[in-house]
């Protein structure tokens, strides 16, 4: 059995009652009908992703996830 790597995911409600789970450290995202389903799909997608690509070097500190406001033109 391989090693375990801790990554950070965000989950946001999407269109049609779906949830979108995204990995902060890697450009991988998945949808599901529940938060758990979205995270499970993301976990499997990341495992597949790392079968073909190197795992990022873990940061000694976790990422800071915060909302940000952006001003758009009228």
DSSP file (Angstrom, degrees, kcal/mol; ACC not computed):
  #  RESIDUE AA STRUCTURE BP1 BP2  ACC     N-H-->O    O-->H-N    N-H-->O    O-->H-N    TCO  KAPPA ALPHA  PHI   PSI    X-CA   Y-CA   Z-CA
    1    1 A X              0   0    0      0, 0.0     0, 0.0     0, 0.0     0, 0.0   0.000 360.0 360.0 360.0 143.0    0.0    0.0    0.0
    2    2 A X        -     0   0    0      1,-0.2     2,-0.1     0, 0.0     0, 0.0  -0.066 360.0 -84.2 -81.0-178.8    1.3    3.5   -0.9
    3    3 A X        -     0   0    0      1,-0.0     2,-0.4     0, 0.0    -1,-0.2  -0.372  38.0-119.0 -83.1 164.8    1.8    6.6    1.3
    4    4 A X        -     0   0    0     -2,-0.1     2,-0.4     2,-0.0    -1,-0.0  -0.889  22.1-164.7-107.8 135.9   -0.8    9.1    2.2
    5    5 A X        -     0   0    0     -2,-0.4     2,-0.6    53,-0.0     0, 0.0  -0.972  15.2-137.0-119.9 134.0   -0.6   12.8    1.2
    6    6 A X        +     0   0    0     -2,-0.4     2,-0.2     2,-0.0    -2,-0.0  -0.823  31.1 169.4 -94.3 121.0   -2.7   15.5    2.9
    7    7 A X        -     0   0    0     -2,-0.6     2,-0.4    51,-0.1    55,-0.0  -0.712  31.1-114.1-119.5 172.7   -4.2   18.0    0.4
    8    8 A X        -     0   0    0     -2,-0.2    16,-3.2     2,-0.0    17,-0.5  -0.931  28.1-172.2-114.7 134.4   -6.8   20.7    0.8
    9    9 A X  E     -A   23   0A   0     -2,-0.4     2,-0.4    14,-0.3    14,-0.2  -0.928  10.6-153.7-122.2 148.6  -10.2   20.7   -1.0
   10   10 A X  E     -A   22   0A   0     12,-2.5    12,-2.7    -2,-0.4     2,-0.4  -0.932   8.9-158.4-114.3 146.6  -12.9   23.3   -1.2
   11   11 A X  E     +A   21   0A   0     -2,-0.4     2,-0.4    10,-0.2    10,-0.2  -0.992  13.3 176.2-127.2 126.8  -16.5   22.3   -1.8
   12   12 A X  E     -A   20   0A   0      8,-2.3     8,-3.1    -2,-0.4     2,-0.2  -0.975  35.0-109.0-129.6 143.6  -19.1   24.8   -3.2
   13   13 A X  E     -A   19   0A   0     -2,-0.4     6,-0.3     6,-0.2     2,-0.2  -0.483  44.1-171.7 -66.8 138.5  -22.7   24.3   -4.2
   14   14 A X    >   -     0   0    0      4,-4.1     3,-0.8     1,-0.2     2,-0.1  -0.441  30.9 -53.8-118.3-166.7  -23.1   24.4   -7.9
   15   15 A X  G >  S+     0   0    0      1,-0.2     3,-1.3     2,-0.2    -1,-0.2  -0.356 115.1  20.0 -69.9 149.2  -25.9   24.5  -10.5
   16   16 A X  G 3  S-     0   0    0      1,-0.3    -1,-0.2    -3,-0.1     3,-0.1   0.721 130.9 -63.7  68.1  23.1  -28.7   21.9  -10.4
   17   17 A X  G <  S+     0   0    0     -3,-0.8    -1,-0.3     1,-0.3     2,-0.2   0.582  99.8 134.0  79.2   8.9  -28.1   20.8   -6.8
   18   18 A X    <   -     0   0    0     -3,-1.3    -4,-4.1    -4,-0.0     2,-0.4  -0.553  48.1-138.2 -89.0 157.7  -24.6   19.5   -7.4
   19   19 A X  E     -AB  13  32A   0     13,-3.1    13,-1.8    -6,-0.3     2,-0.6  -0.930   9.9-146.4-112.8 140.6  -21.5   20.2   -5.3
   20   20 A X  E     -AB  12  31A   0     -8,-3.1    -8,-2.3    -2,-0.4     2,-0.5  -0.937  10.1-164.7-110.4 120.7  -18.1   20.9   -6.8
   21   21 A X  E     -AB  11  30A   0      9,-3.2     9,-2.3    -2,-0.6     2,-0.4  -0.912  10.8-176.1-105.4 127.5  -15.0   19.7   -4.9
   22   22 A X  E     -AB  10  29A   0    -12,-2.7   -12,-2.5    -2,-0.5     2,-0.4  -0.957  24.1-129.9-125.5 141.2  -11.7   21.2   -6.0
   23   23 A X  E     -A    9   0A   0      5,-2.4     5,-0.4    -2,-0.4   -14,-0.3  -0.769  12.3-152.2 -87.1 132.4   -8.2   20.5   -4.8
   24   24 A X  S    S+     0   0    0    -16,-3.2    -1,-0.1    -2,-0.4   -15,-0.1   0.879  92.4  44.2 -72.1 -38.9   -6.3   23.6   -3.9
   25   25 A X  S    S+     0   0    0    -17,-0.5     2,-0.3     1,-0.1    -1,-0.2   0.710 119.4  35.9 -82.7 -21.0   -2.8   22.3   -4.7
   26   26 A X  S    S-     0   0    0      2,-0.2     2,-2.1    30,-0.0    -3,-0.3  -0.958  86.1-110.6-134.5 149.4   -3.6   20.6   -8.0
   27   27 A X  S    S+     0   0    0     -2,-0.3     2,-0.4    -5,-0.1    -3,-0.1  -0.481  73.1 123.0 -80.8  71.9   -6.0   21.5  -10.9
   28   28 A X        +     0   0    0     -2,-2.1    -5,-2.4    -5,-0.4     2,-0.3  -1.000  30.8 169.5-134.1 134.8   -8.5   18.7  -10.3
   29   29 A X  E     -B   22   0A   0     -2,-0.4     2,-0.3    -7,-0.2    -7,-0.2  -0.987   7.1-177.4-144.2 151.7  -12.2   19.1   -9.6
   30   30 A X  E     -B   21   0A   0     -9,-2.3    -9,-3.2    -2,-0.3     2,-0.3  -0.971  15.3-137.6-145.3 157.6  -15.2   16.8   -9.4
   31   31 A X  E     +B   20   0A   0     -2,-0.3     2,-0.3   -11,-0.2   -11,-0.2  -0.831  21.7 169.9-115.3 157.1  -19.0   17.1   -8.9
   32   32 A X  E     -B   19   0A   0    -13,-1.8   -13,-3.1    -2,-0.3     6,-0.1  -0.978  44.7-115.0-157.2 162.7  -21.4   15.1   -6.8
   33   33 A X  S    S+     0   0    0     -2,-0.3     2,-0.3   -15,-0.2     3,-0.1   0.680 104.2  28.7 -75.6 -17.3  -25.0   15.2   -5.6
   34   34 A X  S  > S-     0   0    0    -15,-0.1     4,-2.4     1,-0.1   -15,-0.2  -0.892  87.9-109.8-133.2 165.9  -23.8   15.4   -2.0
   35   35 A X  H  > S+     0   0    0     -2,-0.3     4,-2.5     1,-0.2     5,-0.2   0.930 120.3  50.0 -60.6 -45.3  -20.7   16.9   -0.4
   36   36 A X  H  > S+     0   0    0      1,-0.2     4,-2.5     2,-0.2    -1,-0.2   0.901 110.4  49.2 -62.1 -41.1  -19.5   13.3    0.5
   37   37 A X  H  > S+     0   0    0      2,-0.2     4,-2.5     1,-0.2    -1,-0.2   0.916 111.4  49.3 -64.8 -42.3  -20.0   12.1   -3.1
   38   38 A X  H  X S+     0   0    0     -4,-2.4     4,-2.2     1,-0.2    -2,-0.2   0.917 113.7  46.0 -62.7 -43.0  -18.1   15.1   -4.5
   39   39 A X  H  X S+     0   0    0     -4,-2.5     4,-2.7     2,-0.2    -2,-0.2   0.879 111.6  51.7 -68.0 -38.1  -15.2   14.5   -2.1
   40   40 A X  H  X S+     0   0    0     -4,-2.5     4,-2.2     2,-0.2    -2,-0.2   0.919 111.6  46.9 -63.8 -43.2  -15.1   10.8   -2.8
   41   41 A X  H  X S+     0   0    0     -4,-2.5     4,-2.5     2,-0.2    -2,-0.2   0.897 112.5  50.3 -64.9 -39.5  -15.0   11.4   -6.6
   42   42 A X  H  X S+     0   0    0     -4,-2.2     4,-2.7     2,-0.2     5,-0.2   0.923 108.6  52.2 -64.1 -43.5  -12.3   14.0   -6.0
   43   43 A X  H  X S+     0   0    0     -4,-2.7     4,-2.2     1,-0.2    -2,-0.2   0.929 112.4  44.8 -57.5 -47.2  -10.3   11.6   -3.9
   44   44 A X  H  X S+     0   0    0     -4,-2.2     4,-2.2     1,-0.2    -1,-0.2   0.890 112.8  51.4 -65.9 -39.0  -10.5    8.9   -6.7
   45   45 A X  H  X S+     0   0    0     -4,-2.5     4,-2.7     2,-0.2    -2,-0.2   0.895 110.6  48.7 -65.1 -39.0   -9.6   11.5   -9.4
   46   46 A X  H  X S+     0   0    0     -4,-2.7     4,-2.5     2,-0.2    -2,-0.2   0.900 108.9  52.7 -67.6 -40.3   -6.6   12.6   -7.4
   47   47 A X  H  < S+     0   0    0     -4,-2.2     4,-0.5    -5,-0.2    -2,-0.2   0.919 113.5  44.0 -60.4 -42.2   -5.4    9.1   -6.9
   48   48 A X  H >X S+     0   0    0     -4,-2.2     3,-1.1     1,-0.2     4,-0.6   0.912 110.9  55.3 -66.3 -42.6   -5.7    8.5  -10.7
   49   49 A X  H >X S+     0   0    0     -4,-2.7     3,-1.1     1,-0.3     4,-0.6   0.900 107.3  49.6 -55.9 -44.1   -4.0   11.9  -11.4
   50   50 A X  H 3< S+     0   0    0     -4,-2.5    -1,-0.3     1,-0.3    -2,-0.2   0.538  93.4  74.0 -80.6  -5.6   -1.0   10.9   -9.2
   51   51 A X  H <4 S+     0   0    0     -3,-1.1    -1,-0.3    -4,-0.5    -2,-0.2   0.774 113.0  27.0 -68.1 -25.0   -0.6    7.6  -11.0
   52   52 A X  H << S+     0   0    0     -3,-1.1     2,-0.3    -4,-0.6    -2,-0.2   0.433 123.2  47.5-117.3  -4.6    0.8    9.6  -13.9
   53   53 A X  S  < S-     0   0    0     -4,-0.6     2,-0.1     0, 0.0    -1,-0.0  -0.943  86.6 -95.1-138.4 156.7    2.2   12.7  -12.3
   54   54 A X        -     0   0    0     -2,-0.3     2,-0.3     1,-0.1    -3,-0.1  -0.410  40.7-112.6 -71.5 149.9    4.5   13.6   -9.4
   55   55 A X        -     0   0    0     -5,-0.1    -1,-0.1    -2,-0.1     3,-0.1  -0.640  37.7-109.1 -78.3 135.5    2.9   14.4   -6.1
   56   56 A X        -     0   0    0     -2,-0.3     2,-0.3     1,-0.1    -1,-0.1  -0.313  37.4 -98.7 -64.2 150.0    3.5   18.1   -5.1
   57   57 A X        -     0   0    0      1,-0.1    -1,-0.1    -3,-0.0     2,-0.1  -0.545  45.2-115.6 -67.7 125.5    5.9   18.7   -2.3
   58   58 A X        -     0   0    0     -2,-0.3     2,-0.2     1,-0.1    -1,-0.1  -0.397  23.6-126.5 -67.3 138.6    3.8   19.2    0.9
   59   59 A X        -     0   0    0      2,-0.1    -1,-0.1     1,-0.1     4,-0.1  -0.569  13.4-127.9 -77.9 145.7    4.1   22.7    2.4
   60   60 A X  S    S+     0   0    0     -2,-0.2     2,-0.4     2,-0.1    -1,-0.1   0.741  98.4  47.2 -66.5 -19.5    5.0   22.7    6.1
   61   61 A X  S    S-     0   0    0      3,-0.0    -2,-0.1     0, 0.0     3,-0.1  -0.945  93.5-113.2-121.4 144.2    1.9   24.9    6.6
   62   62 A X        -     0   0    0     -2,-0.4    -2,-0.1     1,-0.1   -55,-0.0  -0.351  42.0 -95.2 -70.2 155.0   -1.6   24.4    5.2
   63   63 A X        -     0   0    0      1,-0.1     2,-0.6    -4,-0.1    -1,-0.1  -0.313  33.8-120.2 -65.4 154.7   -2.9   26.8    2.6
   64   64 A X        -     0   0    0     -3,-0.1     2,-0.6     2,-0.0    -1,-0.1  -0.886  26.1-160.8 -97.3 119.0   -5.1   29.7    3.8
   65   65 A X        +     0   0    0     -2,-0.6     2,-0.3     2,-0.0   -41,-0.0  -0.903  23.5 155.5-106.4 117.6   -8.5   29.5    2.2
   66   66 A X        -     0   0    0     -2,-0.6     2,-0.2     2,-0.0    -2,-0.0  -0.969  43.4-108.2-139.0 151.8  -10.5   32.7    2.3
   67   67 A X        -     0   0    0     -2,-0.3     2,-0.4     2,-0.0    -2,-0.0  -0.510  34.3-161.2 -73.9 151.5  -13.2   34.4    0.3
   68   68 A X        -     0   0    0     -2,-0.2     2,-0.4     2,-0.0    -2,-0.0  -1.000   9.5-140.8-136.2 137.7  -12.2   37.3   -1.9
   69   69 A X        -     0   0    0     -2,-0.4     2,-0.4     2,-0.0    -2,-0.0  -0.819  15.2-166.4 -99.4 138.0  -14.3   40.1   -3.4
   70   70 A X        -     0   0    0     -2,-0.4     2,-0.5     2,-0.0    -2,-0.0  -0.989  17.8-132.4-124.9 129.5  -13.6   41.4   -6.9
   71   71 A X        -     0   0    0     -2,-0.4     2,-0.3     0, 0.0    -2,-0.0  -0.707  25.8-163.5 -83.9 126.8  -15.0   44.6   -8.3
   72   72 A X        -     0   0    0     -2,-0.5     2,-0.0     1,-0.1    -2,-0.0  -0.785  24.6-101.3-109.4 152.3  -16.5   44.1  -11.8
   73   73 A X              0   0    0     -2,-0.3    -1,-0.1     1,-0.1     0, 0.0  -0.372 360.0 360.0 -69.4 152.7  -17.4   46.7  -14.4
   74   74 A X              0   0    0     -2,-0.0    -1,-0.1     0, 0.0    -2,-0.0   0.478 360.0 360.0 -70.6 360.0  -21.0   47.6  -14.7
